[in-house]
Amino acid sequence: MTLLTATVPGHADFPIGVFDSGVGGLSVLRALRAQLPLERFVYVSDSQYAPYGERDDAQLIARSQAIARYLRAEHHIKALVVACNTATAAAIKLLRQDDPDLPIVGIEPALKPAAAQSKTRRIGVMATRSTLNSEKFRTLLESLQGQASFVLQPCDGLADAIEHHDAIKIEALCAHYTRAMGPFGAETEAIDTLVLGCTHYPFVADVLRTQVGPCVTFLEGGAPVALQTRRLLAQSGDLTDAPVQINRTREDLQFLTTGQPQTLATAVQHWLQRGVAVSSVNIA
């Protein structure tokens, strides 16, 4: 039995649900835990259906709704984080319609921050093909028309290579896609800001850095998601943040997968340097 400093109004001690098709959402979970160290989290890796970037909107919506129902029914989550750009683009509007009482936070490529800070006004965007083709992404891009030039690069296979820790393929794909985008750097007409528009990609930032050089700024979505989650929980009175002693008997961090538990356990150890137990779950 563990005592933890926390607050308990409403549903404060209920966990936050986080899901992705695989390990990419771990980059968002990392940011959430940094911003919300007293919160409990349940992470679902829907790896039986990965990668999401190669599925159509109907499949993405069905999986997102099924996972949301499961997390509400079985884990009584107080908030849901869709830790996947592709699933956010396809499903978040319907998820919010399904559960209007549940704070739901999605993630989107950081185009607005990129436009605000780029000096050359030329910005690279690496993302899955599904994200780049989505209506939500097109609307975001159109809202920034005239503010900067965006070079959009679909990165087929990169998320899957990251899922499988395939270092040779990761290196080859990163080199191929960055070359295809054109020159990087601080010079006029060069890309000086690179948006990592898939939650998997921050895990290969070091590889990308060797390709684009030291002058390029990388932007990802984990930190803004964590800040928005904190804001919504504070607004609803469910933020675990005040100095009150409570009795906590359940795990602060649970990992679940629709695929092979060892795959996710290995990813958590590799990317987060943390050993964990992973449970298999059937979500239909």
Backbone torsions as a table, in degrees:
resi	resn	phi	psi	omega
1	MET	NA	130.4	-174.9
2	THR	-120.3	136.7	173.8
3	LEU	-99.4	135.4	-177.5
4	LEU	-135.8	140.1	176.5
5	THR	-70.1	123.6	-177.7
6	ALA	-167.6	174.5	175.8
7	THR	-113.3	153.6	-174.8
8	VAL	-130.3	29.8	175.0
9	PRO	-73.0	145.1	175.3
10	GLY	59.0	-124.5	-176.3
11	HIS	-106.0	31.7	-171.2
12	ALA	-58.1	-35.7	-176.2
13	ASP	-88.1	1.8	173.8
14	PHE	-74.2	153.4	-177.2
15	PRO	-81.0	167.8	171.8
16	ILE	-99.7	129.4	176.8
17	GLY	-87.7	138.6	178.8
18	VAL	-134.9	132.5	176.9
19	PHE	-142.6	153.9	175.5
20	ASP	-153.2	172.5	178.8
21	SER	-72.4	-17.7	-177.1
22	GLY	-164.3	-125.3	-173.5
23	VAL	-93.4	-11.2	-176.8
24	GLY	-57.3	-38.8	-179.3
25	GLY	-63.9	-12.7	175.9
26	LEU	-63.3	-28.6	176.8
27	SER	-67.3	-34.0	176.7
28	VAL	-74.7	-41.3	177.3
29	LEU	-58.9	-39.3	177.6
30	ARG	-58.5	-44.7	179.0
31	ALA	-68.6	-38.5	178.7
32	LEU	-62.3	-44.2	-178.5
33	ARG	-68.0	-32.1	176.6
34	ALA	-68.4	-38.0	-178.2
35	GLN	-83.5	-29.4	-173.4
36	LEU	-129.3	66.9	-172.0
37	PRO	-67.3	-17.9	-179.3
38	LEU	-94.5	-4.4	-176.3
39	GLU	-82.8	157.5	172.3
40	ARG	-98.3	145.2	-178.1
41	PHE	-133.0	144.1	169.7
42	VAL	-120.3	116.6	-177.5
43	TYR	-105.5	125.8	177.6
44	VAL	-111.7	121.8	172.4
45	SER	-101.1	111.6	-177.5
46	ASP	-88.2	54.4	-169.0
47	SER	-70.7	-15.7	175.1
48	GLN	-63.7	-24.0	-177.4
49	TYR	-113.9	12.4	-179.8
50	ALA	-79.0	154.3	-4.9
51	PRO	-86.0	143.6	178.8
52	TYR	-62.4	-31.0	-176.4
53	GLY	-62.7	-12.8	179.5
54	GLU	-108.6	13.1	179.4
55	ARG	-111.8	156.6	-178.5
56	ASP	-83.7	170.8	-174.5
57	ASP	-60.7	-38.2	-178.1
58	ALA	-61.4	-42.2	178.5
59	GLN	-67.8	-41.0	179.9
60	LEU	-63.9	-41.2	178.9
61	ILE	-65.0	-44.6	-179.1
62	ALA	-61.6	-44.3	-179.9
63	ARG	-67.9	-41.7	-179.6
64	SER	-63.2	-42.8	178.9
65	GLN	-66.2	-40.4	179.8
66	ALA	-63.3	-42.6	-179.5
67	ILE	-68.2	-40.6	177.8
68	ALA	-61.5	-43.3	178.3
69	ARG	-61.9	-43.9	-179.4
70	TYR	-61.6	-47.7	-177.2
71	LEU	-64.9	-34.9	177.2
72	ARG	-71.2	-44.8	-174.9
73	ALA	-72.7	-41.1	-172.3
74	GLU	-96.5	-25.8	-175.4
75	HIS	-123.1	-3.2	174.6
76	HIS	52.5	46.3	-176.2
77	ILE	-62.2	147.8	178.7
78	LYS	-98.3	-10.3	176.8
79	ALA	-160.0	156.5	-179.7
80	LEU	-128.2	129.2	175.5
81	VAL	-112.4	119.1	175.9
82	VAL	-87.5	96.6	-171.0
83	ALA	-89.6	46.8	-177.9
84	CYS	-151.7	123.6	179.4
85	ASN	-61.0	-41.8	-176.3
86	THR	-66.0	-46.6	179.0
87	ALA	-66.7	-37.3	176.9
88	THR	-60.0	-48.3	-177.8
89	ALA	-60.9	-38.5	-175.0
90	ALA	-84.6	-34.5	-162.6
91	ALA	-124.6	-13.9	-168.3
92	ILE	-65.5	-32.8	178.9
93	LYS	-61.9	-44.5	179.5
94	LEU	-70.6	-35.6	177.1
95	LEU	-60.6	-41.0	179.6
96	ARG	-69.6	-32.4	175.1
97	GLN	-68.9	-38.2	-179.9
98	ASP	-67.1	-37.5	-174.7
99	ASP	-131.0	71.5	-176.3
100	PRO	-65.2	-18.4	-179.9
101	ASP	-88.5	-6.2	-175.7
102	LEU	-103.0	123.6	173.9
103	PRO	-63.0	122.8	-179.2
104	ILE	-124.6	124.2	-177.2
105	VAL	-116.6	127.5	176.4
106	GLY	-108.4	-179.8	-179.6
107	ILE	-129.5	143.3	176.8
108	GLU	-139.6	155.1	178.4
109	PRO	-55.4	140.7	-171.5
110	ALA	-81.2	58.5	-178.3
111	LEU	-69.4	-41.0	-178.2
112	LYS	-63.6	-50.1	175.7
113	PRO	-60.2	-35.2	179.3
114	ALA	-64.2	-45.2	179.5
115	ALA	-63.0	-33.6	-178.0
116	ALA	-72.3	-27.1	-173.3
117	GLN	-111.7	-16.5	-177.1
118	SER	-64.9	132.7	179.1
119	LYS	-91.3	-32.1	179.7
120	THR	-85.3	-10.2	-178.7
121	ARG	64.5	24.1	177.0
122	ARG	-126.7	119.8	-168.9
123	ILE	-126.4	132.1	175.2
124	GLY	-94.0	143.6	178.0
125	VAL	-129.7	114.0	174.5
126	MET	-101.9	126.7	-177.2
127	ALA	-159.5	173.5	174.4
128	THR	-73.7	159.4	179.2
129	ARG	-62.6	-38.3	179.7
130	SER	-63.0	-41.1	178.1
131	THR	-63.2	-47.8	-177.4
132	LEU	-65.7	-27.6	-179.5
133	ASN	-90.4	-3.8	-174.6
134	SER	-75.2	152.3	177.9
135	GLU	-62.9	-38.9	-179.5
136	LYS	-61.6	-42.5	179.3
137	PHE	-67.4	-42.6	-179.7
138	ARG	-61.5	-39.5	178.4
139	THR	-63.5	-43.4	178.1
140	LEU	-61.9	-44.4	-179.5
141	LEU	-63.1	-42.9	-179.7
142	GLU	-64.8	-31.2	-179.8
143	SER	-68.5	-16.9	-178.4
144	LEU	-108.1	11.7	-178.3
145	GLN	-56.9	130.7	179.2
146	GLY	90.2	-13.8	-178.6
147	GLN	-86.3	-27.6	-179.9
148	ALA	-165.8	167.5	174.5
149	SER	-102.6	125.8	-176.9
150	PHE	-108.8	127.8	176.3
151	VAL	-101.7	110.1	-173.7
152	LEU	-95.1	126.9	-177.3
153	GLN	-126.8	104.9	171.8
154	PRO	-68.3	134.6	-173.9
155	CYS	-116.1	67.5	-179.7
156	ASP	-56.0	130.4	174.0
157	GLY	87.7	-15.1	-175.4
158	LEU	-70.4	-44.6	178.9
159	ALA	-60.7	-40.7	-179.8
160	ASP	-65.5	-39.1	178.0
161	ALA	-64.0	-37.8	178.2
162	ILE	-67.6	-40.6	177.4
163	GLU	-55.2	-38.7	-174.0
164	HIS	-99.6	10.0	177.9
165	HIS	52.4	39.2	-178.2
166	ASP	-87.6	88.8	-172.4
167	ALA	-61.2	-38.5	-179.2
168	ILE	-65.8	-44.6	180.0
169	LYS	-69.1	-38.5	177.4
170	ILE	-59.0	-47.4	-179.9
171	GLU	-60.2	-44.8	-177.5
172	ALA	-67.0	-43.1	-178.8
173	LEU	-68.6	-41.5	178.3
174	CYS	-61.7	-41.7	178.5
175	ALA	-64.8	-43.8	-178.1
176	HIS	-63.0	-47.8	-174.5
177	TYR	-72.7	-37.6	178.5
178	THR	-69.1	-36.6	175.3
179	ARG	-62.1	-39.4	-178.1
180	ALA	-66.3	-22.7	-176.1
181	MET	-81.8	-19.0	179.7
182	GLY	106.6	-171.3	-174.5
183	PRO	-69.7	143.6	175.3
184	PHE	-114.6	149.0	175.9
185	GLY	145.5	-168.1	-176.6
186	ALA	-94.8	-3.9	-178.1
187	GLU	-72.2	157.2	175.9
188	THR	-56.6	137.4	-179.6
189	GLU	76.5	-1.7	176.7
190	ALA	-92.7	154.7	176.5
191	ILE	-79.1	119.1	-179.8
192	ASP	-108.3	-3.9	-179.2
193	THR	-138.2	130.1	-179.4
194	LEU	-119.9	118.3	178.7
195	VAL	-88.9	121.7	176.7
196	LEU	-90.2	93.1	-169.7
197	GLY	-90.2	24.2	173.6
198	CYS	-142.1	137.2	-175.1
199	THR	-66.0	-16.5	175.2
200	HIS	-70.5	-34.4	-166.3
201	TYR	-65.6	-31.2	176.6
202	PRO	-56.9	-24.4	-179.5
203	PHE	-73.2	-13.1	176.4
204	VAL	-117.8	26.5	179.9
205	ALA	-59.5	-36.4	180.0
206	ASP	-64.7	-38.1	177.7
207	VAL	-66.7	-44.2	178.7
208	LEU	-62.3	-36.9	-179.2
209	ARG	-60.7	-37.7	179.5
210	THR	-66.4	-23.2	-178.2
211	GLN	-86.9	-35.5	-171.4
212	VAL	-105.4	-11.4	177.8
213	GLY	91.7	172.0	-172.0
214	PRO	-79.0	-14.4	-173.0
215	CYS	-86.8	-9.7	-174.6
216	VAL	-88.5	133.2	178.0
217	THR	-88.3	131.3	175.3
218	PHE	-97.8	136.7	175.9
219	LEU	-125.9	132.6	176.2
220	GLU	-130.3	174.8	-171.2
221	GLY	-102.9	-2.0	-173.7
222	GLY	-62.5	-47.5	-177.2
223	ALA	-63.3	-46.6	176.6
224	PRO	-61.0	-36.1	177.2
225	VAL	-62.4	-44.2	180.0
226	ALA	-62.9	-42.3	179.2
227	LEU	-64.9	-41.0	179.0
228	GLN	-67.1	-38.6	177.1
229	THR	-61.9	-45.0	177.8
230	ARG	-60.5	-43.5	-179.1
231	ARG	-61.5	-45.4	-177.9
232	LEU	-66.9	-38.4	178.7
233	LEU	-68.7	-38.1	176.6
234	ALA	-64.2	-39.8	-179.8
235	GLN	-63.7	-36.9	-178.3
236	SER	-87.6	-5.7	-178.7
237	GLY	80.5	15.1	-176.1
238	ASP	-109.8	17.2	179.7
239	LEU	-79.7	126.7	177.2
240	THR	-84.1	93.7	-168.7
241	ASP	-151.0	-7.6	-173.2
242	ALA	-104.0	156.0	-175.4
243	PRO	-78.5	75.0	175.0
244	VAL	-128.9	133.0	-178.8
245	GLN	-79.2	130.6	175.6
246	ILE	-128.8	163.0	179.0
247	ASN	-96.4	114.4	-178.4
248	ARG	-118.3	118.1	-178.1
249	THR	-110.2	-8.8	-177.6
250	ARG	-101.1	165.4	-178.1
251	GLU	-66.1	143.0	175.9
252	ASP	-77.5	-20.1	-176.3
253	LEU	-144.9	117.6	178.7
254	GLN	-118.2	139.7	177.5
255	PHE	-118.7	126.9	-179.6
256	LEU	-128.2	150.5	178.4
257	THR	-145.5	147.6	173.8
258	THR	-88.2	-2.6	179.5
259	GLY	-111.8	-137.9	-178.6
260	GLN	-86.1	121.1	-178.9
261	PRO	-55.5	-37.6	-176.6
262	GLN	-64.7	-30.1	179.3
263	THR	-62.8	-46.5	179.6
264	LEU	-70.4	-40.6	179.3
265	ALA	-59.3	-41.5	178.3
266	THR	-64.6	-40.6	179.7
267	ALA	-65.0	-42.9	178.9
268	VAL	-62.4	-43.1	178.4
269	GLN	-63.9	-41.0	-176.0
270	HIS	-72.1	-47.6	-172.2
271	TRP	-91.1	-30.5	-178.0
272	LEU	-110.6	-2.4	-179.0
273	GLN	52.6	48.8	-178.6
274	ARG	-141.3	127.7	174.7
275	GLY	-83.7	131.7	-177.1
276	VAL	-142.0	161.8	169.4
277	ALA	-95.6	135.0	-179.5
278	VAL	-118.6	134.6	179.0
279	SER	-106.2	143.9	175.0
280	SER	-85.9	140.9	-178.4
281	VAL	-141.0	144.6	176.5
282	ASN	-103.0	116.3	-179.3
283	ILE	-119.5	109.4	-177.2
284	ALA	-114.8	NA	NA
